[in-house]
């Protein structure tokens, strides 16, 4: 397997991929493909839409073996997310304090009005 070298800098690669997606592809595929992956050949503007990154890229490479591929997730700003997610978002420090006050077996400790840690009473 031959690995092709990038023809563009990282910044230019991203700019070209985003520009092609926004101007040529997005309006064609946005409805009904939420969350799917779009693999775009930066040289030809040709693309494949599939549920997984690997399958979308493989289909595009089968038609264009030396393609420079940019991938986008339909309806999202990023293809992947790094880090965990919490199920409940605490919007402010004040709401956190209210939650902690309601927990009778815990006592919250503050320092200059800011939450520092929690200990059992």
C-alpha positions as CSV (number, residue, x, y, z in Angstrom):
1,X,0.0,0.0,0.0
2,X,1.4,3.3,-1.0
3,X,0.8,6.3,1.3
4,X,0.3,9.5,-0.6
5,X,1.9,12.7,0.7
6,X,-0.2,15.7,1.5
7,X,-0.1,18.4,-1.3
8,X,-1.2,21.2,1.0
9,X,-0.3,22.6,4.4
10,X,-2.6,21.7,7.2
11,X,-4.3,25.1,7.2
12,X,-4.8,25.1,3.4
13,X,-6.0,21.5,3.5
14,X,-8.7,22.4,6.1
15,X,-9.7,25.6,4.3
16,X,-10.1,23.8,0.9
17,X,-12.1,21.0,2.5
18,X,-14.4,23.3,4.4
19,X,-14.9,25.5,1.4
20,X,-15.8,22.6,-0.9
21,X,-18.2,21.2,1.7
22,X,-19.9,24.5,2.3
23,X,-20.3,25.7,-1.3
24,X,-20.8,22.5,-3.3
25,X,-21.8,19.6,-1.1
26,X,-23.7,20.7,2.0
27,X,-27.0,21.7,0.3
28,X,-27.1,18.4,-1.6
29,X,-26.7,16.0,1.4
30,X,-27.7,17.8,4.6
31,X,-31.3,16.5,4.8
32,X,-31.5,12.8,5.9
33,X,-27.8,12.3,6.5
34,X,-27.4,13.8,10.0
35,X,-24.3,12.4,11.7
36,X,-22.9,10.6,8.7
37,X,-19.4,11.1,7.4
38,X,-18.6,12.9,4.1
39,X,-15.3,12.1,2.5
40,X,-14.2,14.8,0.0
41,X,-11.5,14.6,-2.6
42,X,-9.9,18.0,-2.5
43,X,-8.6,17.7,-6.1
44,X,-11.8,16.8,-7.9
45,X,-14.5,17.8,-5.4
46,X,-16.0,14.3,-5.6
47,X,-17.4,12.9,-2.4
48,X,-18.9,9.8,-0.6
49,X,-21.4,9.8,2.2
50,X,-21.4,6.8,4.6
51,X,-21.9,6.0,8.3
52,X,-18.3,5.3,9.0
53,X,-15.1,7.2,8.2
54,X,-13.3,4.1,7.0
55,X,-16.0,3.0,4.6
56,X,-16.5,6.6,3.2
57,X,-12.8,7.0,2.6
58,X,-12.4,3.5,1.1
59,X,-15.2,4.1,-1.4
60,X,-13.7,7.4,-2.4
61,X,-10.2,5.9,-2.8
62,X,-11.6,3.1,-5.0
63,X,-12.6,5.7,-7.5
64,X,-9.7,8.1,-6.9
65,X,-6.7,6.2,-5.7
66,X,-4.4,9.3,-5.1
67,X,-7.1,11.4,-3.6
68,X,-6.4,14.1,-0.9
69,X,-9.3,13.3,1.5
70,X,-11.0,15.7,3.9
71,X,-13.8,14.3,6.1
72,X,-16.7,16.1,7.6
73,X,-19.6,14.9,9.9
74,X,-22.9,16.1,8.6
75,X,-24.6,18.5,11.0
76,X,-21.6,18.8,13.4
77,X,-18.7,21.2,13.7
78,X,-16.2,18.4,14.3
79,X,-15.8,14.8,13.1
80,X,-14.8,13.6,16.6
81,X,-14.9,14.8,20.2
82,X,-12.1,14.3,22.6
83,X,-12.8,14.1,26.4
84,X,-15.8,12.9,28.3
85,X,-19.2,14.4,28.6
86,X,-21.4,14.9,31.7
87,X,-25.0,14.1,31.6
88,X,-26.0,17.1,33.7
89,X,-24.5,20.5,33.1
90,X,-24.0,22.8,36.1
91,X,-24.5,26.2,34.6
92,X,-23.0,28.3,37.3
93,X,-21.2,28.2,40.6
94,X,-24.4,29.4,42.3
95,X,-26.4,26.4,41.1
96,X,-23.7,24.1,42.3
97,X,-23.8,25.7,45.7
98,X,-27.6,25.2,45.8
99,X,-27.2,21.5,44.9
100,X,-24.6,21.0,47.6
101,X,-26.7,22.7,50.3
102,X,-29.5,20.3,49.5
103,X,-27.3,17.3,50.2
104,X,-27.7,17.0,53.9
105,X,-24.8,14.5,54.5
106,X,-22.3,16.7,52.8
107,X,-20.9,20.0,53.9
108,X,-19.4,22.4,51.3
109,X,-16.3,24.3,52.1
110,X,-15.7,27.7,50.5
111,X,-12.8,30.0,50.4
112,X,-13.5,33.7,49.5
113,X,-16.9,32.8,48.1
114,X,-15.6,30.0,45.8
115,X,-16.2,26.3,46.1
116,X,-13.0,24.5,47.0
117,X,-14.0,21.0,48.1
118,X,-16.6,18.8,49.8
119,X,-16.4,16.7,52.9
120,X,-18.8,14.5,54.9
121,X,-20.3,16.0,58.0
